[in-house]
């Protein structure tokens, strides 16, 4: 038996229960992993609330982790006991001390990256990869608008877009987060509680608008984001922390011939080659210093409910990582 977070009903952070669970042995094509660190992502909140539907109840949440292989199933090649691996998406259940995973959904974690950092960059880093390299290929001269610029994805997104030569405009909620966004490569930071971000973007771009908006906020920013785009601009909505945006009449995009997409990591890491390419670029950018990972908050796994509450109330910045209680004290030391 190992400890894990279980969810028996959809709802607020209080539905996250700390319990004993049975893990078992890996079957063909699977490996068993002893979890060292777990990435907390907004998708975990969406699943807990029921915004994203799941097939079975109860369930163990979590889609990102780093751990050590403790057993391999029949026929497995390429992995052995003791290997340190990372994964993002593909299998839910990382809020646990141990987990069974499909062997083809994990990647080796480079020795230069510690588990806590690794667990914070798989989902967020690969999300940024597909945002700036696939959905809209950011190049020198582009002007980009990043909402939630001090968040886990936003922090990495600003850094990567800046490194690609773009002018980066970021929105944040506080002065403290504005300082971080500046450090992460934002050329212009807008505190949206103090000024209208649409008017400010219009001023910064001399009325021309931005080439692309990366919007993970959703309902509260969606219409304003569309207004910030220049003709033939790209609206990339990859999250909805404030709620689902209102429907957009297709003809309304025609006024400026805008492009609109709602991507997800699942579709940009569907094949083994896609996964390895995305993870490889993320790891290389961390190693080269292009990406500086901010693991600003750590919680024992048993306190996952508090971590969710803090994330939803915007008390966090950068990445949030959960540490299994069995190794929590070791991590602190």
C-alpha positions in Angstrom: 0.0 0.0 0.0 1.1 3.6 -0.7 -0.4 7.0 0.0 -2.2 8.9 -2.7 -4.8 11.6 -3.3 -8.3 10.3 -4.3 -11.3 12.1 -5.6 -14.8 10.6 -5.1 -16.9 13.6 -6.2 -16.3 16.7 -8.2 -16.0 20.0 -6.5 -13.6 22.3 -4.6 -10.2 21.5 -3.1 -11.9 19.8 -0.2 -12.7 16.8 -2.4 -9.0 15.8 -2.5 -8.7 13.0 0.0 -5.4 11.5 1.4 -5.7 7.7 1.4 -3.9 4.3 1.2 -4.1 2.7 -2.3 -2.9 -0.5 -3.8 -0.6 -0.1 -6.8 0.2 -3.6 -8.0 2.8 -4.8 -10.6 3.3 -3.4 -14.1 1.8 -5.4 -17.0 3.2 -5.7 -20.5 4.3 -2.3 -21.8 4.2 -0.7 -18.4 6.7 0.4 -15.7 6.2 1.1 -12.0 7.7 4.4 -10.8 8.4 5.7 -7.3 7.4 9.4 -7.5 9.9 12.0 -6.5 8.1 15.2 -7.5 4.7 16.1 -9.0 3.9 19.1 -11.1 0.6 21.0 -10.2 -1.2 22.3 -13.3 -4.4 24.1 -13.9 -5.6 21.1 -15.8 -5.7 19.3 -12.4 -8.2 22.0 -11.2 -10.3 21.6 -14.4 -10.5 17.9 -13.9 -11.3 18.2 -10.2 -14.2 20.6 -11.0 -15.5 18.6 -13.9 -14.7 21.2 -16.6 -12.7 18.3 -18.3 -14.6 15.1 -18.1 -13.1 11.8 -16.9 -14.4 8.3 -17.5 -14.3 6.8 -14.0 -14.8 7.7 -10.3 -13.0 7.6 -8.0 -9.7 8.7 -9.4 -6.2 9.9 -8.5 -5.5 13.2 -10.2 -2.3 14.5 -11.6 -0.7 14.4 -15.1 3.0 15.2 -14.5 5.7 13.7 -12.4 9.3 12.6 -12.1 10.3 9.4 -10.5 12.6 6.4 -10.3 11.7 3.1 -12.1 11.2 0.3 -9.5 9.9 -2.4 -11.8 9.4 -3.1 -15.5 6.7 -5.2 -17.1 7.1 -8.2 -19.4 8.8 -7.4 -22.8 10.0 -3.9 -21.8 13.2 -2.8 -23.4 14.9 0.5 -23.0 14.1 1.0 -19.4 15.6 -0.6 -16.3 15.2 -0.4 -12.5 16.9 2.8 -11.2 16.2 4.9 -14.3 15.0 8.5 -13.6 12.0 9.3 -15.9 9.6 12.2 -16.4 6.2 12.3 -18.0 3.4 14.7 -18.9 -0.1 13.7 -19.9 -1.0 10.3 -21.3 -1.8 8.9 -17.9 -3.6 10.4 -14.9 -2.6 9.5 -11.4 0.6 11.3 -10.4 -0.7 12.4 -7.0 0.6 9.2 -5.5 3.8 7.9 -3.9 4.0 5.3 -6.7 2.4 4.9 -10.1 2.1 2.5 -13.0 2.8 4.1 -16.4 2.9 3.2 -20.1 6.6 2.9 -20.9 6.2 4.7 -24.2 4.8 7.9 -22.4 7.9 8.6 -20.3 11.2 10.2 -21.2 14.6 10.0 -19.5 15.3 13.0 -17.3 18.8 14.4 -18.0 21.1 14.1 -15.0 21.6 17.9 -15.1 18.0 18.6 -14.2 16.9 17.7 -10.6 13.5 16.0 -10.1 11.8 19.1 -8.7 12.6 21.2 -11.7 11.8 18.3 -14.0 8.4 17.8 -12.6 7.7 21.5 -13.1 8.6 21.8 -16.7 7.2 18.7 -18.5 3.6 20.0 -18.9 4.4 23.7 -18.8 7.6 23.5 -20.8 6.1 21.4 -23.6 3.0 23.6 -23.6 5.3 26.6 -24.3 7.1 24.6 -27.0 4.0 24.0 -29.0 2.7 27.6 -28.4 5.8 29.3 -29.8 7.1 26.7 -32.2 4.0 25.0 -33.6 0.7 27.0 -33.1 2.4 30.3 -34.1 6.1 30.3 -34.8 7.5 33.3 -33.0 10.2 35.1 -34.8 12.3 38.3 -34.4 10.1 41.3 -34.9 6.9 39.7 -33.7 4.9 41.4 -30.9 3.3 38.9 -28.5 0.8 39.4 -25.7 1.0 36.9 -22.8 -1.7 36.8 -20.2 -0.9 35.5 -16.7 2.8 36.3 -17.5 4.0 35.4 -14.0 2.3 32.0 -13.9 4.0 28.7 -14.4 3.4 28.6 -18.2 3.6 32.4 -18.5 7.0 32.7 -16.9 8.5 30.2 -19.4 6.5 31.6 -22.3 7.9 35.1 -21.8 11.5 33.8 -21.5 11.2 31.6 -24.7 9.5 34.3 -26.8 12.1 36.9 -25.7 14.9 34.5 -26.7 13.3 34.1 -30.1 13.5 37.8 -30.7 9.9 38.9 -30.0 8.7 42.0 -28.2 6.8 40.6 -25.2 3.9 42.3 -23.5 2.6 40.6 -20.3 -0.3 41.0 -18.1 -0.2 40.3 -14.3 -2.3 41.0 -11.2 0.2 42.6 -8.8 3.3 44.7 -8.6 5.3 41.8 -7.2 4.3 39.7 -10.2 5.2 42.6 -12.5 8.8 42.5 -11.2 9.0 38.8 -12.0 7.6 39.2 -15.5 10.2 41.9 -16.2 12.9 39.5 -15.1 11.5 36.8 -17.3 11.8 38.9 -20.5 8.6 41.0 -20.7 9.5 44.3 -22.4 6.1 45.8 -21.3 4.1 44.7 -18.2 0.5 45.6 -17.7 -1.1 45.3 -14.2 -4.6 44.6 -15.4 -6.2 45.6 -12.1 -4.9 49.1 -12.5 -5.2 49.8 -16.2 -7.2 48.6 -19.3 -4.9 46.1 -21.0 -6.6 46.7 -24.4 -6.0 50.4 -24.3 -2.4 49.9 -23.0 -1.6 47.4 -25.8 -3.0 49.8 -28.3 -0.7 52.5 -26.9 2.4 50.2 -26.9 1.8 49.1 -30.5 0.9 52.6 -31.8 -2.5 51.2 -32.7 -1.2 48.3 -34.8 -2.0 45.5 -32.4 0.0 42.3 -31.7 0.8 39.4 -33.9 -0.4 36.8 -31.4 -2.1 36.6 -28.1 -1.4 33.6 -25.7 -4.4 33.5 -23.4 -4.8 30.9 -20.6 -7.3 33.1 -18.7 -10.3 32.6 -20.9 -13.6 34.3 -20.1 -12.3 37.5 -18.5 -9.7 38.3 -21.2 -11.0 36.6 -24.4 -12.8 39.5 -26.0 -10.2 42.0 -25.0 -7.5 39.7 -26.5 -9.3 39.6 -29.8 -9.4 43.4 -29.8 -5.6 43.5 -29.2 -4.8 41.6 -32.4 -3.6 43.2 -35.7 -5.2 42.1 -39.0 -4.4 38.4 -39.6 -3.4 38.0 -36.0 -3.4 34.7 -34.1 -5.6 34.2 -31.0 -4.3 31.1 -29.1 -6.6 30.2 -26.2 -5.0 27.4 -24.2 -6.7 27.7 -20.9 -9.7 29.1 -19.0 -8.8 29.8 -15.5 -11.5 32.5 -15.2 -14.2 30.3 -17.0 -15.1 29.3 -20.5 -15.1 32.1 -23.0 -18.5 33.1 -24.5 -19.1 31.7 -28.0 -17.6 33.7 -30.9 -19.7 34.2 -34.0 -17.5 33.1 -36.9 -18.2 36.3 -39.0 -16.7 38.4 -36.2 -13.3 37.0 -36.9 -13.6 38.3 -40.5 -13.4 41.9 -39.6 -9.6 41.5 -39.2 -9.2 38.1 -40.8 -8.2 36.6 -37.5 -7.0 33.1 -36.7 -8.4 31.3 -33.6 -7.1 28.0 -32.1 -7.7 26.1 -28.9 -4.8 23.7 -28.7 -3.8 21.1 -26.1 -0.6 19.3 -25.2 -2.2 15.9 -26.0 -2.4 16.7 -29.7 1.1 18.0 -29.9 2.7 15.0 -28.1 0.5 12.3 -29.5 3.3 10.2 -31.1 6.5 9.1 -29.5 8.5 11.3 -31.9 6.4 14.3 -31.0 7.0 13.7 -27.3 10.7 13.2 -27.6 11.1 16.3 -29.8 9.1 18.5 -27.4 10.8 17.3 -24.3 14.2 17.5 -26.0 13.8 21.1 -26.9 12.6 22.0 -23.3 15.5 20.2 -21.7 18.0 21.8 -24.1 16.6 25.3 -23.3 16.9 24.6 -19.6 20.4 23.4 -20.0 21.5 26.4 -22.1 19.9 28.9 -19.7 17.2 30.1 -22.2 14.6 28.9 -19.6 15.1 29.7 -16.0 12.6 27.5 -14.1 10.9 29.2 -11.1 9.7 26.5 -8.6 8.3 29.1 -6.3 6.1 26.9 -4.2 6.4 23.3 -2.8 3.8 21.4 -0.7 3.7 17.9 0.8 1.4 15.8 -1.4 -1.0 15.4 1.6 -1.6 19.1 1.4 -2.7 19.0 -2.3 -6.0 20.7 -1.3 -4.2 23.7 0.0 -2.0 23.9 -3.1 -5.1 23.8 -5.3 -6.8 26.6 -3.2 -3.7 28.8 -3.4 -3.4 28.2 -7.2 -7.0 29.1 -7.8 -6.9 32.2 -5.7 -3.8 33.5 -7.6 -1.6 33.3 -4.5 1.1 31.5 -6.4 3.6 32.5 -9.1 5.9 30.4 -11.2 5.6 26.6 -10.8 4.0 24.7 -8.0 5.4 21.2 -7.1 4.0 18.6 -4.8 6.4 16.3 -2.9 5.4 12.8 -1.6 5.3 13.0 2.2 7.7 10.0 2.5 10.5 12.2 1.0 9.2 15.7 2.0 11.8 16.1 4.8 14.6 15.1 2.5 13.6 17.7 0.0 13.5 20.4 2.6 17.0 19.5 3.7 
